[in-house]
């Protein structure tokens, strides 16, 4: 399955949720792309984040690692840690999995066309 293209991205985590897109390109098993999303944390506001990612896809399992984070909208001195996303392709053609960053903030996400 060719997973290149734009995917809708949603994630729920302890503090709030993310909504945005993942734009992926694939070369063999190697995956590159950009995750761009709004992060909504009740009582803290909404932030716009862009992460450059790289990873792999073996036909079933997808692993993406954030390599660069850009804060498009948020507090001036905001700190944001790159994420690692791991998911499996479902029979419905969606990726469902979990993410975690090095601050141990973890969540559950879905990528779907």
N, C-alpha and C positions, 0 to 999 in steps of 0.2 A: 504494500500500500504506500502510495506517495503521500507524505504528510506535509509537503511544501504548501505554503499559502497562509491565509489569515484564519485564525481560530479565535472564537469567543472564549474569554477566560474569566472564571469566577472562583473565588476562594473564600472560605470561612476560617477564621482563626480566633483564638481566645479574645483578642481585643476588638475585633471588628471584621470587616470583609474587604475584598478587592474585586473590582469589576473593570475589565478592559479587553485587550486583544494580545495575542501572540502571533507574530509574523515569523514563520519558519522557512528555512531553505535546507534541503537535504542533498548530500553528496555521498552516496554509498550509505554507510551507517553513521556518518558524521552529520550533526545538525548544528546550524547557526541561526541566530535570529535576534528578535527584539521583543521584550515583554513591555507593554505600556498600559498602565492602569491607574485608576483612582483607588486610593486606599481610604476607607471610611472608618474612623474610630469614634464612636459616640463620646461626646464631651471633649474630644481633642480636635475635631474638625476633619477636613478632607484634604488629602495630599495627592499630587500627581507624580507618579514614579515611572522611570524608563530604565529598564535593565537590558544590557546586551548579554546574550546567553550563548553558550556552546554546550554540546553534549553528544548523545548518541541515541539511535533508535535501531533495534534489532528485529523489527517486524512486530513485536509485541510490547516490549518495554522501552519507555522513553525516560531519559535522564537529561536534565538541563541544569547548568550551573551558571549563575550570574557572574559575569567577568567585569562588568562596569555598571555603576549605578549613577543615574542623573536624576536629581530632584527638580522636576519641572514646576511644581507648585508646593510650597510648604514653608515653614519657618526658616529664617536665614541660616541658622547654625544647626539645622536638623541633621542628625546622624541616621544613616540607613544602611543596613548590612545586606550584602548580596545573598540571594536565596539559592537553594538547591531544590529542584522539583524532581520527583520520581513518580512515574505513573505506568499503568498498564492500559493497553487498548482494549476496549470492551467490544462485545458483539454488535453494539449499536454504533460503533465508529467513533466513540468518545474516549478521551483519556481521562482516567480517574486516578488520583493519587494523593500524595502528601508532599508538603514542602517544609523546610526548616532553614533558619539562618544561623550564623555563628553566635547569636545572642540567645539561641534556643527558643525562638518564637516559631511555632509550628502551626500548620493548618492543613486543611483538606481542600483540594481543588479539582476543577473539571475544565477540560478544553473540549469544545465542540464546534463544529462548522455551522 
